[in-house]
Amino acid sequence: RINHDEQMAFLQQAGRKSFMNFCEIVKEGYNAEWFHEFIGNILEKSLHQIARGEKVRIILTIPPRHGKTELASVLFPAWALGTYPDMPFIISSYGAELSETNGLKTRDVINSDQYKFIFPDIKLRSDQKAKAKWMTNKGGSYTSVGIGTSVTGKGAKCVLIDDPHKDRQEAESKVVRDTVWEYYRSTLYSRLEGFGGVIVIMQRWHCLSAFQEVNIDGKLVSIKNVNEGDLILTSQGYQPIKHIQRNPIGDKKMLRLLFSGSGQAIEVTDDHLIKTEEGWKKAGDFKVGDKAILLENKTEIKIKELKSIEVVEDYNDDIYDVTVDAGEINIGGITVHNCDDLVGRLMEEMERGKASGQSFDEWTVINFPAIAEDDEYYDGKLLRKAGEPLWKSKFPIPVLENIKQTSGLYNWASQYQQDPILQEAQDFKPHMFRYFEESDLEGKYLRYYTLVDPAISQSAKADNTVVLTVAKEVNGPNIYRIKEDAGHFTPDQTVQLIMSHQSEYRSEVAIETVQYQQALKYSVIEEQRKRGIYFTVHELRSRTNKEERIKGLVALYAAGVIHHRHGDMEYERELLAFPRGRRDDRADAMSFFLLLGVNTFNGNVKSYKPKWLSYGKKK
């Protein structure tokens, strides 16, 4: 039987050993959710690394009112100063008032009876008790300042930056962003002792324009202007470019090479140079079993074995194949369509850090969107499934959906999904959007088209398969997005969705048929035989890349002829984030309508007539 003294001793040791135990002891009623535990463990591990003199760089992005400031900016410094009593801290945020408030809260934690129970030897020095600047009796210090405030004479083993931007208006201002960045570089970073630790807690109000550009020695340039010897920002820092290959493809064959490890596949021309242990080798000379030096998961260089080779397609348009060897890093397999795509694709994946804990350069980015868009993993463990809210009890799906509807796409994308939309770079603008209700379709003569964009993979991080039915006025210019199913479907599920759409709307069906996707057409035809229902399946082939196809919709939106439903927010988000968004599957499916070559207006049809019902929606 455990007596009271033993229980108290156990609690004291638990609070000292574990940061999350400490939180639950000193903060009455503190109930940690799984993501609080996750963040707490990261912070605890980081503190021990900082104490050992190791470098720690963490960016934590999390939606508002999810407890990030209390956990990371208030409770964490208090526990850290008890665990390492002589450690100096600097905390900085967008304003002096917030900094002072956080400093006061942390000071109150250290003055509490619960804290004294866990760390009885730690006290505040009587001559250093200001709200935002104080010291402990063991030499530890806490300095909390607003962005722009001088911290001359103060050093820190850990710099913690909590919300460097007050709101969207600040984040959208390049002047303010530059000011914050310069303050970090010239003031905060210079205060670090040794490697030290830098922890940033923020909402992703603004995204970087470098997502589709190359960062060359501090400048953003197009791939067309890259030269050998330039310094390119890679996962290992700045490295000189040693090799660039520009091949006009012409009538050359494209090969898909599938490698072991993560299953990385690259599409290249047969004379594309790939690095091996023996040197550079043409893709067309590779045989199954050969080994290449490539990036694993965009951050780690590994030797991979070639598993299979497939001839993809003959290209005749102006497409370029580019290989960049930056030092020991091979950024290979980049197919540049019309020289518009950029080498920054590698940096896009690393800087966006969509996977929790994804590392790039020296930083670890930990993103927690309010609703998971994909299955989220960390160290190979599933954190949550796609579609799950972050804090189920406080922010269930209905609450988040209400926030999504009332806050607007920009705030929802940046604050809650940690995936901001860059307004100044948009091709599609909110004022272009036109909406419709079911009543708007009454009395209209419409032809229906079901557009199918099949995805190659069903994995959580793969593109969605989209089955979209649109309606086109025959006696008018308007186009309506009627019904859409998007997700990671099996081939059979996709076939059933196609049949369902066609049956409901008596639509013409058009499927993108490239590579393996041709098999889907035959599956649909086989399903027709089983059901005794027959309709034409059009094959869609595009000689332009996805981005160019989607850009083709801009003129139609500017003219106000495309309409969608008010609740179609995921589609809107894809358009507003284009071309820098992580998803564009719905927009791409919509762009297939352009490939059908459907006339935008037929003035010979004056009115809706019953004899045309076979083309219209099933009654």
C-alpha positions as CSV (number, residue, x, y, z in Angstrom):
1,R,0.0,0.0,0.0
2,I,1.4,3.4,-1.0
3,N,1.2,6.1,1.8
4,H,0.7,9.8,1.3
5,D,4.4,10.6,1.5
6,E,5.2,8.1,-1.2
7,Q,2.4,9.5,-3.4
8,M,3.8,13.0,-3.1
9,A,7.3,11.8,-3.8
10,F,6.1,10.0,-6.9
11,L,4.3,13.1,-8.1
12,Q,7.3,15.3,-7.5
13,Q,9.5,13.0,-9.5
14,A,6.9,12.7,-12.3
15,G,6.7,16.5,-12.6
16,R,10.5,16.7,-12.8
17,K,11.0,14.0,-15.3
18,S,8.2,14.7,-17.7
19,F,7.1,18.1,-19.1
20,M,3.5,16.9,-19.7
21,N,3.3,15.6,-16.1
22,F,4.5,19.0,-15.0
23,C,1.7,20.7,-16.9
24,E,-1.0,18.6,-15.4
25,I,0.4,19.2,-11.9
26,V,0.9,22.9,-12.0
27,K,-2.1,23.8,-14.1
28,E,-5.4,22.7,-12.4
29,G,-7.8,21.0,-14.8
30,Y,-5.2,20.8,-17.6
31,N,-6.3,18.0,-19.9
32,A,-3.8,17.3,-22.6
33,E,-5.0,16.1,-26.0
34,W,-2.9,13.8,-28.1
35,F,-1.4,16.7,-30.0
36,H,-0.5,18.5,-26.8
37,E,1.4,15.4,-25.7
38,F,3.1,15.2,-29.1
39,I,4.2,18.9,-29.0
40,G,5.2,18.5,-25.3
41,N,7.4,15.5,-26.1
42,I,9.1,17.4,-28.9
43,L,9.8,20.4,-26.6
44,E,11.1,18.1,-23.9
45,K,13.5,16.3,-26.2
46,S,14.6,19.7,-27.7
47,L,15.4,21.1,-24.3
48,H,17.7,18.2,-23.4
49,Q,19.4,18.7,-26.9
50,I,19.9,22.4,-26.2
51,A,21.4,21.6,-22.8
52,R,23.9,19.2,-24.5
53,G,25.0,22.0,-26.8
54,E,23.2,20.7,-29.9
55,K,21.4,22.8,-32.5
56,V,17.6,22.8,-32.4
57,R,15.4,24.6,-35.0
58,I,11.7,24.0,-34.8
59,I,8.7,25.7,-36.5
60,L,5.4,24.8,-34.9
61,T,2.2,25.9,-36.7
62,I,-1.1,25.2,-35.1
63,P,-4.7,26.8,-35.4
64,P,-5.8,29.5,-33.0
65,R,-7.2,28.7,-29.6
66,H,-5.6,25.3,-29.5
67,G,-3.4,26.0,-26.5
68,K,-0.1,26.5,-28.3
69,T,0.9,29.7,-26.3
70,E,0.1,28.3,-22.9
71,L,2.0,25.1,-23.6
72,A,5.0,26.4,-25.4
73,S,5.4,30.0,-24.3
74,V,4.2,29.8,-20.7
75,L,4.6,26.3,-19.2
76,F,7.6,25.2,-21.2
77,P,10.0,28.0,-20.0
78,A,8.9,27.4,-16.4
79,W,9.6,23.7,-16.6
80,A,12.9,24.3,-18.5
81,L,14.1,26.7,-15.8
82,G,13.4,24.1,-13.1
83,T,15.1,21.3,-15.1
84,Y,18.1,23.4,-16.1
85,P,18.2,26.2,-13.5
86,D,20.9,28.3,-15.2
87,M,19.5,28.4,-18.7
88,P,18.8,31.8,-20.2
89,F,15.6,32.3,-22.2
90,I,14.5,35.0,-24.6
91,I,10.8,35.0,-25.7
92,S,9.6,37.4,-28.4
93,S,6.2,38.1,-30.0
94,Y,4.6,40.7,-32.2
95,G,3.9,43.2,-29.4
96,A,5.2,44.3,-26.1
97,E,1.8,43.8,-24.4
98,L,1.6,40.1,-25.4
99,S,5.2,39.5,-24.4
100,E,4.5,41.1,-21.0
101,T,1.4,39.0,-20.5
102,N,3.3,35.8,-21.3
103,G,6.1,36.8,-19.0
104,L,3.7,37.5,-16.2
105,K,2.0,34.1,-16.6
106,T,5.3,32.2,-16.6
107,R,6.4,34.2,-13.5
108,D,3.1,33.3,-11.8
109,V,3.7,29.6,-12.5
110,I,7.1,29.7,-10.9
111,N,5.6,31.5,-7.8
112,S,2.9,28.9,-7.5
113,D,2.8,26.3,-4.7
114,Q,2.6,23.5,-7.2
115,Y,5.8,24.7,-8.9
116,K,7.5,25.0,-5.5
117,F,6.4,21.4,-4.7
118,I,8.1,20.1,-7.9
119,F,11.2,22.4,-7.8
120,P,11.6,23.6,-4.2
121,D,15.0,25.1,-4.8
122,I,14.0,27.4,-7.6
123,K,12.9,30.9,-6.7
124,L,12.7,34.3,-8.3
125,R,15.4,36.8,-7.4
126,S,13.9,39.6,-5.3
127,D,15.8,42.2,-7.3
128,Q,14.7,40.8,-10.7
129,K,10.9,40.4,-10.7
130,A,9.6,42.5,-13.5
131,K,6.7,41.1,-15.5
132,A,8.7,40.5,-18.7
133,K,12.2,40.3,-17.4
134,W,13.3,38.3,-14.3
135,M,16.0,35.9,-13.1
136,T,16.0,32.9,-10.8
137,N,18.2,32.4,-7.8
138,K,20.2,29.7,-9.8
139,G,21.2,32.1,-12.6
140,G,18.5,31.3,-15.1
141,S,16.8,34.2,-16.8
142,Y,13.7,35.0,-18.7
143,T,13.4,38.0,-21.1
144,S,10.2,38.6,-23.0
145,V,10.3,41.3,-25.7
146,G,8.2,42.5,-28.6
147,I,9.4,42.3,-32.1
148,G,11.8,45.2,-32.7
149,T,12.8,45.6,-29.0
150,S,16.4,45.7,-28.2
151,V,17.9,42.9,-26.1
152,T,21.4,44.2,-26.0
153,G,23.5,42.5,-23.3
154,K,21.2,39.5,-23.0
155,G,22.2,36.1,-24.1
156,A,20.1,33.0,-24.5
157,K,20.4,29.2,-24.9
158,C,16.9,29.2,-26.3
159,V,15.0,31.8,-28.3
160,L,11.3,31.2,-28.5
161,I,9.3,33.3,-31.0
162,D,5.5,33.2,-30.4
163,D,3.3,34.8,-33.2
164,P,5.8,37.2,-34.8
165,H,2.9,38.7,-36.9
166,K,-0.2,40.1,-35.2
167,D,-2.6,39.5,-38.0
168,R,-3.0,38.9,-41.8
169,Q,-2.6,42.6,-42.6
170,E,0.9,42.5,-41.1
171,A,1.8,39.2,-42.7
172,E,0.7,40.4,-46.1
173,S,2.9,43.5,-45.8
174,K,6.4,42.8,-47.3
175,V,7.7,45.7,-45.3
176,V,6.6,44.2,-42.0
177,R,7.8,40.7,-43.0
178,D,11.2,42.1,-43.9
179,T,11.3,44.0,-40.6
180,V,10.5,40.8,-38.6
181,W,13.1,38.8,-40.6
182,E,15.8,41.4,-40.1
183,Y,15.0,41.6,-36.4
184,Y,15.4,37.8,-36.1
185,R,18.7,37.8,-38.0
186,S,20.3,40.9,-36.5
187,T,19.0,40.8,-33.0
188,L,17.5,37.6,-31.8
189,Y,19.8,35.2,-33.6
190,S,22.8,37.1,-32.5
191,R,21.8,36.5,-28.8
192,L,22.2,32.7,-29.1
193,E,25.0,31.2,-27.1
194,G,26.6,28.4,-29.1
195,F,24.3,26.6,-31.4
196,G,21.4,27.0,-29.0
197,G,17.7,26.4,-29.8
198,V,15.2,28.5,-31.8
199,I,11.6,27.5,-31.5
200,V,8.9,29.4,-33.6
201,I,5.2,29.0,-32.7
202,M,2.9,30.7,-35.2
203,Q,0.0,30.7,-37.6
204,R,1.0,30.5,-41.3
205,W,-0.5,33.8,-42.4
206,H,1.6,34.0,-45.5
207,C,3.3,31.6,-47.8
208,L,6.7,31.9,-49.5
209,S,6.8,33.0,-53.1
210,A,9.9,30.7,-53.5
211,F,7.7,27.6,-53.7
212,Q,8.0,27.5,-57.5
213,E,11.2,29.4,-57.9
214,V,14.9,28.6,-57.4
215,N,16.7,30.3,-54.5
216,I,20.1,31.1,-56.0
217,D,22.4,32.7,-53.6
218,G,19.6,34.7,-52.0
219,K,17.8,35.6,-55.3
220,L,14.7,34.0,-56.9
221,V,15.3,33.2,-60.5
222,S,13.8,31.0,-63.2
223,I,15.4,27.8,-64.2
224,K,16.0,29.4,-67.6
225,N,18.5,31.7,-66.0
226,V,20.4,29.1,-63.9
227,N,24.0,28.5,-64.7
228,E,26.7,26.1,-63.6
229,G,28.5,27.4,-60.6
230,D,25.4,29.2,-59.1
231,L,24.7,28.5,-55.5
232,I,21.3,26.7,-55.1
233,L,19.5,26.2,-51.8
234,T,19.2,22.5,-51.1
235,S,18.3,20.4,-48.1
236,Q,22.0,20.6,-47.1
237,G,22.2,24.4,-47.4
238,Y,23.7,26.3,-50.3
239,Q,25.6,24.1,-52.8
240,P,27.2,25.0,-56.1
241,I,25.6,23.7,-59.3
242,K,28.1,21.4,-61.0
243,H,26.0,20.0,-63.9
244,I,22.9,21.1,-65.8
245,Q,21.5,19.2,-68.7
246,R,18.9,20.8,-71.0
247,N,17.5,18.4,-73.5
248,P,14.8,19.5,-76.0
249,I,12.8,16.3,-76.1
250,G,11.5,16.5,-79.6
251,D,10.5,13.0,-80.7
252,K,12.6,11.2,-77.9
253,K,10.9,8.6,-75.7
254,M,10.0,9.3,-72.1
255,L,10.9,6.6,-69.6
256,R,9.4,6.0,-66.1
257,L,12.0,4.5,-63.8
258,L,10.7,3.0,-60.5
259,F,13.3,2.7,-57.8
260,S,13.3,0.8,-54.4
261,G,13.0,2.4,-51.0
262,S,10.0,4.8,-51.0
263,G,9.0,3.7,-54.4
264,Q,10.2,6.8,-56.0
265,A,9.5,7.0,-59.7
266,I,11.0,9.5,-62.1
267,E,10.0,10.3,-65.7
268,V,13.0,11.2,-67.9
269,T,14.2,11.1,-71.4
270,D,16.3,8.1,-72.4
271,D,19.4,10.3,-72.5
272,H,18.8,11.9,-69.1
273,L,21.9,11.6,-67.0
274,I,21.5,10.0,-63.6
275,K,24.2,9.8,-61.0
276,T,25.6,6.4,-60.0
277,E,28.5,5.3,-57.8
278,E,30.5,5.0,-61.0
279,G,29.5,8.4,-62.3
280,W,26.8,9.7,-64.7
281,K,24.8,7.3,-66.7
282,K,22.1,7.7,-69.3
283,A,18.6,6.6,-68.3
284,G,18.3,4.6,-71.5
285,D,21.4,2.5,-70.5
286,F,19.9,1.5,-67.1
287,K,18.8,-2.1,-66.6
288,V,16.6,-3.5,-63.8
289,G,18.9,-4.1,-60.8
290,D,21.2,-1.1,-61.5
291,K,21.7,1.3,-58.7
292,A,21.4,5.1,-58.7
293,I,22.1,7.9,-56.2
294,L,18.8,9.8,-55.5
295,L,17.0,11.7,-52.8
296,E,14.9,9.6,-50.5
297,N,11.8,11.5,-49.4
298,K,13.3,14.7,-50.7
299,T,15.7,15.1,-47.8
300,E,18.0,12.0,-47.5
301,I,20.4,10.8,-50.1
302,K,20.3,7.0,-50.7
303,I,21.5,4.4,-53.2
304,K,18.4,2.9,-54.8
305,E,18.0,-0.2,-57.0
306,L,16.0,0.1,-60.2
307,K,12.9,-2.1,-60.0
308,S,11.3,-1.5,-63.4
309,I,11.5,0.5,-66.6
310,E,8.4,1.6,-68.6
311,V,8.1,3.6,-71.8
312,V,5.7,6.4,-71.0
313,E,4.9,8.3,-74.2
314,D,6.5,10.0,-77.2
315,Y,6.6,13.8,-76.8
316,N,6.8,16.2,-79.7
317,D,6.2,19.5,-78.1
318,D,8.7,21.8,-76.4
319,I,9.5,20.0,-73.2
320,Y,12.9,20.1,-71.4
321,D,14.5,17.6,-69.2
322,V,16.8,19.1,-66.5
323,T,19.2,17.5,-64.1
324,V,20.9,19.6,-61.4
325,D,23.8,18.1,-59.5
326,A,24.4,20.4,-56.5
327,G,27.5,19.2,-54.8
328,E,26.8,15.7,-53.7
329,I,23.1,16.1,-54.1
330,N,21.4,15.0,-57.2
331,I,18.1,16.8,-57.8
332,G,17.1,14.5,-60.7
333,G,14.1,13.5,-62.6
334,I,12.6,17.0,-63.1
335,T,10.7,17.3,-66.3
336,V,10.3,20.9,-67.3
337,H,7.3,21.6,-69.5
338,N,7.9,24.5,-71.8
339,C,10.6,25.6,-69.4
340,D,8.0,27.0,-67.0
341,D,8.3,24.5,-64.1
342,L,11.2,25.3,-61.8
343,V,13.8,23.5,-59.8
344,G,12.2,24.9,-56.6
345,R,9.8,21.9,-56.7
346,L,12.3,20.3,-54.2
347,M,12.2,23.3,-51.9
348,E,8.4,23.5,-52.2
349,E,8.0,20.1,-50.6
350,M,10.6,20.7,-47.9
351,E,9.5,24.3,-47.0
352,R,5.8,23.5,-46.9
353,G,6.5,20.7,-44.4
354,K,3.1,19.2,-44.8
355,A,4.1,16.0,-43.1
356,S,4.4,16.5,-39.3
357,G,8.1,16.6,-38.4
358,Q,9.4,16.9,-41.9
359,S,12.9,18.2,-41.9
360,F,14.4,20.7,-44.3
361,D,17.9,22.1,-44.0
362,E,18.4,22.6,-40.2
363,W,14.7,23.2,-39.4
364,T,11.9,20.8,-38.4
365,V,8.4,22.0,-39.4
366,I,5.5,20.6,-37.4
367,N,2.2,21.6,-39.0
368,F,-1.1,20.8,-37.3
369,P,-4.1,21.8,-39.6
370,A,-7.5,21.9,-37.9
371,I,-8.7,19.1,-40.1
372,A,-6.2,16.6,-41.5
373,E,-6.2,16.7,-45.3
374,D,-4.1,13.5,-45.6
375,D,-3.2,10.8,-43.1
376,E,-0.6,12.3,-40.9
377,Y,2.5,10.4,-39.8
378,Y,5.5,11.1,-37.6
379,D,8.5,8.7,-37.3
380,G,6.4,6.1,-39.2
381,K,3.5,6.3,-36.8
382,L,0.0,7.3,-37.8
383,L,-1.1,10.5,-35.9
384,R,-4.6,10.8,-37.3
385,K,-6.6,9.9,-40.4
386,A,-7.5,12.3,-43.2
387,G,-10.6,14.3,-42.2
388,E,-10.1,14.1,-38.5
389,P,-10.2,17.3,-36.5
390,L,-7.2,18.2,-34.3
391,W,-9.1,18.8,-31.1
392,K,-12.3,16.7,-31.3
393,S,-13.9,17.7,-28.0
394,K,-13.4,21.5,-28.4
395,F,-13.4,21.9,-32.1
396,P,-15.6,19.0,-33.6
397,I,-16.3,19.0,-37.4
398,P,-19.6,21.0,-37.2
399,V,-17.8,23.8,-35.2
400,L,-14.9,23.8,-37.7
401,E,-17.3,23.8,-40.7
402,N,-19.0,26.9,-39.2
403,I,-15.7,28.6,-38.7
404,K,-14.8,27.7,-42.3
405,Q,-18.0,29.3,-43.6
406,T,-17.8,32.4,-41.5
407,S,-14.1,33.2,-41.4
408,G,-13.6,33.1,-45.2
409,L,-11.2,31.0,-47.2
410,Y,-8.1,33.1,-46.6
411,N,-8.4,33.0,-42.9
412,W,-9.4,29.4,-42.8
413,A,-6.6,28.3,-45.1
414,S,-3.9,30.2,-43.2
415,Q,-5.0,30.1,-39.5
416,Y,-6.7,26.8,-39.4
417,Q,-5.2,24.7,-42.1
418,Q,-1.7,26.2,-42.0
419,D,-1.7,26.4,-45.8
420,P,-2.0,30.1,-46.7
421,I,-3.2,31.4,-50.0
422,L,-0.9,34.0,-51.6
423,Q,-3.3,36.7,-52.9
424,E,-0.9,38.7,-55.0
425,A,0.0,35.7,-57.1
426,Q,-3.5,34.5,-57.9
427,D,-4.8,33.7,-61.3
428,F,-8.3,33.2,-60.0
429,K,-9.8,36.0,-57.9
430,P,-12.9,35.7,-55.5
431,H,-14.8,38.3,-57.5
432,M,-14.8,36.0,-60.5
433,F,-16.9,33.3,-58.7
434,R,-20.5,32.9,-59.8
435,Y,-22.9,30.7,-57.8
436,F,-26.2,28.9,-58.6
437,E,-29.1,27.2,-56.9
438,E,-31.2,24.3,-58.1
439,S,-33.9,26.7,-59.0
440,D,-31.6,28.5,-61.5
441,L,-31.5,25.3,-63.6
442,E,-35.2,25.1,-64.1
443,G,-36.4,25.6,-67.7
444,K,-32.9,25.5,-69.0
445,Y,-31.8,23.2,-71.8
446,L,-28.7,21.6,-70.5
447,R,-26.3,19.0,-71.8
448,Y,-24.4,17.0,-69.1
449,Y,-20.8,15.8,-69.2
450,T,-19.1,13.5,-66.6
451,L,-15.4,14.2,-66.5
452,V,-13.1,11.7,-64.9
453,D,-9.6,12.3,-63.7
454,P,-8.2,9.0,-62.3
455,A,-5.3,9.1,-59.8
456,I,-2.5,6.6,-60.2
457,S,-2.3,5.7,-56.5
458,Q,-4.8,5.3,-53.6
459,S,-2.3,6.3,-50.9
460,A,-3.3,9.1,-48.6
461,K,-0.7,11.5,-50.1
462,A,-1.6,10.8,-53.7
463,D,-3.8,12.9,-55.9
464,N,-7.5,12.4,-55.6
465,T,-9.6,10.6,-58.2
466,V,-12.3,13.0,-59.3
467,V,-15.6,12.2,-61.0
468,L,-17.2,15.5,-61.9
469,T,-20.5,16.2,-63.8
470,V,-20.9,19.6,-65.3
471,A,-23.9,21.0,-67.3
472,K,-23.6,23.3,-70.3
473,E,-26.4,25.5,-71.6
474,V,-27.1,24.7,-75.2
475,N,-28.9,28.1,-75.8
476,G,-26.6,30.1,-73.6
477,P,-22.9,30.4,-72.5
478,N,-23.2,29.2,-68.9
479,I,-21.5,26.2,-67.4
480,Y,-22.5,24.6,-64.0
481,R,-20.6,22.3,-61.7
482,I,-23.4,19.9,-60.8
483,K,-22.0,17.0,-58.8
484,E,-18.5,15.9,-57.8
485,D,-17.0,12.9,-56.0
486,A,-13.4,13.2,-55.1
487,G,-11.2,10.9,-53.0
488,H,-8.9,7.9,-53.0
489,F,-11.1,5.3,-54.7
490,T,-10.4,1.8,-55.9
491,P,-10.8,1.2,-59.6
492,D,-14.1,-0.6,-59.0
493,Q,-15.4,2.3,-56.9
494,T,-14.4,4.7,-59.6
495,V,-16.3,2.7,-62.2
496,Q,-19.4,2.6,-60.0
497,L,-19.3,6.4,-59.5
498,I,-19.0,6.9,-63.2
499,M,-22.0,4.7,-63.8
500,S,-24.0,6.5,-61.1
501,H,-23.3,10.0,-62.5
502,Q,-24.1,8.9,-66.0
503,S,-27.4,7.2,-64.9
504,E,-28.5,10.2,-62.9
505,Y,-27.8,12.8,-65.6
506,R,-27.7,10.9,-68.8
507,S,-24.3,12.5,-69.4
508,E,-21.6,12.0,-71.9
509,V,-18.6,10.5,-70.2
510,A,-15.0,11.6,-70.8
511,I,-12.0,10.0,-69.1
512,E,-8.4,11.1,-69.1
513,T,-6.7,8.1,-70.8
514,V,-2.9,8.2,-70.4
515,Q,-0.7,5.2,-69.4
516,Y,-2.5,2.8,-67.1
517,Q,-5.7,4.9,-67.0
518,Q,-6.7,3.4,-70.3
519,A,-7.7,0.3,-68.5
520,L,-10.4,2.3,-66.7
521,K,-12.2,3.0,-70.0
522,Y,-12.4,-0.8,-70.7
523,S,-13.7,-1.4,-67.2
524,V,-16.5,1.1,-67.8
525,I,-17.3,-0.6,-71.1
526,E,-17.4,-4.0,-69.4
527,E,-19.7,-2.6,-66.7
528,Q,-22.0,-1.4,-69.5
529,R,-22.3,-4.9,-70.8
530,K,-23.2,-6.2,-67.4
531,R,-25.9,-3.7,-66.9
532,G,-27.2,-3.6,-70.5
533,I,-26.7,0.2,-70.5
534,Y,-24.6,1.7,-73.3
535,F,-23.1,5.1,-73.8
536,T,-20.0,6.6,-75.5
537,V,-16.9,7.0,-73.5
538,H,-14.6,9.8,-74.8
539,E,-10.9,9.6,-74.4
540,L,-9.2,12.9,-73.2
541,R,-5.6,13.5,-74.1
542,S,-3.8,16.7,-73.5
543,R,-0.6,17.9,-75.1
544,T,-0.2,20.6,-72.4
545,N,0.6,20.2,-68.8
546,K,-1.9,20.4,-65.9
547,E,-1.0,24.0,-65.0
548,E,-1.6,25.2,-68.6
549,R,-4.9,23.4,-68.8
550,I,-6.2,25.0,-65.5
551,K,-5.0,28.4,-66.7
552,G,-7.4,27.9,-69.6
553,L,-10.3,28.3,-67.2
554,V,-9.3,31.8,-66.2
555,A,-10.9,33.5,-69.2
556,L,-14.2,31.6,-68.6
557,Y,-14.2,32.7,-65.0
558,A,-13.3,36.3,-65.9
559,A,-16.3,36.2,-68.3
560,G,-18.5,34.9,-65.5
561,V,-19.8,31.8,-67.3
562,I,-18.7,29.1,-64.9
563,H,-21.0,28.6,-61.8
564,H,-20.6,26.4,-58.8
565,R,-22.5,25.9,-55.5
566,H,-21.9,28.1,-52.4
567,G,-20.7,25.1,-50.4
568,D,-18.0,24.1,-52.9
569,M,-15.2,25.6,-50.8
570,E,-12.6,22.9,-51.5
571,Y,-12.8,23.7,-55.2
572,E,-12.6,27.4,-54.5
573,R,-9.6,26.9,-52.3
574,E,-7.8,25.0,-55.1
575,L,-8.5,27.8,-57.6
576,L,-7.4,30.6,-55.2
577,A,-4.2,28.7,-54.3
578,F,-3.4,27.9,-57.9
579,P,-0.7,27.4,-59.1
580,R,1.1,27.1,-55.7
581,G,-1.5,25.0,-54.0
582,R,-0.8,21.5,-52.8
583,R,-4.0,20.2,-54.4
584,D,-5.4,21.0,-57.8
585,D,-7.3,17.7,-58.6
586,R,-10.8,19.3,-58.7
587,A,-9.6,22.2,-60.8
588,D,-7.8,19.8,-63.2
589,A,-11.0,17.8,-63.6
590,M,-12.9,21.0,-64.4
591,S,-10.3,21.9,-67.0
592,F,-11.1,18.7,-68.9
593,F,-14.2,20.4,-70.1
594,L,-12.0,22.5,-72.4
595,L,-10.6,19.4,-74.0
596,L,-14.1,18.3,-75.2
597,G,-14.3,21.2,-77.6
598,V,-17.9,22.0,-76.5
599,N,-19.3,25.1,-78.2
600,T,-20.0,27.8,-75.6
601,F,-23.2,29.0,-77.4
602,N,-25.7,27.6,-79.8
603,G,-28.2,30.4,-80.8
604,N,-30.3,28.0,-83.0
605,V,-31.8,26.5,-79.9
606,K,-34.4,29.0,-78.6
607,S,-36.2,27.1,-75.9
608,Y,-36.3,23.9,-73.8
609,K,-38.3,21.1,-75.5
610,P,-39.3,17.8,-74.0
611,K,-37.9,15.8,-77.0
612,W,-34.4,16.8,-75.9
613,L,-34.9,15.2,-72.5
614,S,-32.5,12.3,-73.4
615,Y,-29.7,14.8,-73.1
616,G,-30.9,16.3,-69.8
617,K,-31.1,15.3,-66.2
618,K,-33.1,12.2,-65.5
619,K,-36.6,13.0,-64.2
